[in-house]
Amino acid sequence: MPRSLPGVTLQLLPFPAADYAAWRTAQLARRRRWQFGPLCGDEEAAAVQARTAVDELAPAEGLSGTKLHRVLDDDGDAGWVWLSRQESDLLVLDAEATCPADALLVLLESHARAGDATAIVLDRMAAAPTTAALAAVPGFTTVSQTMVLDLSAGPGEARGEPEAAVLRPMTETSFDAYLDAAIDEYAREIRSTDHVAWSEALDHSRKDYEDLLPQGLRSAGHVLLDVVERSTQVTVGALWLEVRPPSAAFVYDVYLHPGARGVGLGRSAVRAGAEWCRQRGLSVLGLSVLGHNTAARALYDSLGFVVVVEALRWPVPPAPPVTGPR
Ligand SMILES: CC(C)(COP(=O)(O)OP(=O)(O)OC[C@H]1O[C@@H](n2cnc3c(N)ncnc32)[C@H](O)[C@@H]1OP(=O)(O)O)[C@@H](O)C(=O)NCCC(=O)NCCS
């Protein structure tokens, strides 16, 4: 059913099958340029990863589990939206449309309501203009962000003094202590975002760590470092990187013991991690952060990390009451 804002009437129609192959080629280019290019720091690696992502979500033989729609306005073709469904969320995987963002959101809201979705989740590449305009409509909150730091720009901040924190390879003992604390911390995040019981959050957290580090400290590609306070030589936390050849590394975790937070050691540890990567010829350091982790987000923003992809949530407001003759 058409939905309207003053002056704009939009409709969603099935996307023409004849245009799918061209759309898919364009989607591949968007992912390569806006998502995997910045994350990989290498053209070839970005092309491979973009291909894998698009093959999974938008196979050449046609979409399964996601749906592509044509957007029509009063003048005809106004673009497309690519949607999916995850439990009670309507996911917007990507969009490109010439209509005003608030009108597009009204259309999506109507579509969400028709499918009993209770929230719209915008899974967006930061450089994509239409979803950037959607994200700017008031009411979205940040669920998570994936950010990158360009290491080729040099150390960034001018520093006269040595870092307050130094990085050392973890020992088996420090790894065990780190893992216990990290599993606990991640389970807390899962519990607060997914609203599940503690035991379920803990199982989920343990399983994710086992999958990521099947050989513990010796898991291929993973680098687990103690964060040591230079002045006291006390281990105050951990930095966990994955090296993603040829050019990138990804921060899986940066963790400071609660008593060591807020005095500059986290900033120093991330800077030292960036330097560790730079010295090994890497040009990009990526990481993901949950939206509610304001301390970490402020830290990464101030160090010059920029958002590449993010997920934003917009709760679908209750339907207006139906009025009419009694
Ligand atoms: C995130 C974390 C690593 C930051 O380390 P830290 O040593 O506490 O941070 P620093 O003292 O170096 O502060 C660096 C910047 O972080 C931000 N920050 C730190 N604590 C903050 C707080 N409580 N509220 C808001 N911003 C905060 C500030 O921008 C600060 O810069 P400023 O001091 O110039 O204002 C640490 O808090 C931590 O281990 N948290 C738990 C694990 C975690 O969330 N890791 C990140 C996963 S993505």
The ligand as an ORCA input file, in Angstrom:
! r2SCAN-3c Opt
* xyz 0 1
  C      37.759      0.999     26.955
  C      39.020      0.947     27.830
  C      40.048      0.047     27.177
  C      39.580      2.374     27.903
  O      40.773      2.327     28.643
  P      41.068      3.397     29.802
  O      42.449      3.182     30.270
  O      39.986      3.339     30.795
  O      40.939      4.748     28.969
  P      41.928      5.987     29.091
  O      42.086      6.389     30.507
  O      43.150      5.712     28.316
  O      41.051      7.100     28.365
  C      41.128      7.259     26.982
  C      39.872      7.933     26.486
  O      38.789      7.038     26.593
  C      37.614      7.775     26.896
  N      37.132      7.349     28.195
  C      37.769      6.610     29.119
  N      36.955      6.363     30.161
  C      35.793      6.965     29.884
  C      34.552      7.062     30.563
  N      34.354      6.494     31.742
  N      33.554      7.735     29.955
  C      33.719      8.310     28.741
  N      34.885      8.249     28.060
  C      35.899      7.602     28.630
  C      38.006      9.229     26.896
  O      37.868      9.733     25.584
  C      39.457      9.160     27.255
  O      40.175     10.252     26.798
  P      40.373     11.540     27.750
  O      40.921     11.017     29.044
  O      41.332     12.385     26.985
  O      39.019     12.136     27.911
  C      38.727      0.458     29.275
  O      37.749      1.291     29.834
  C      38.255     -0.977     29.366
  O      39.058     -1.886     29.503
  N      36.925     -1.202     29.320
  C      36.370     -2.543     29.392
  C      36.668     -3.366     28.156
  C      36.174     -2.683     26.912
  O      35.076     -2.160     26.864
  N      37.004     -2.712     25.877
  C      36.688     -2.129     24.591
  C      36.068     -3.149     23.712
  S      35.629     -2.423     22.140
*
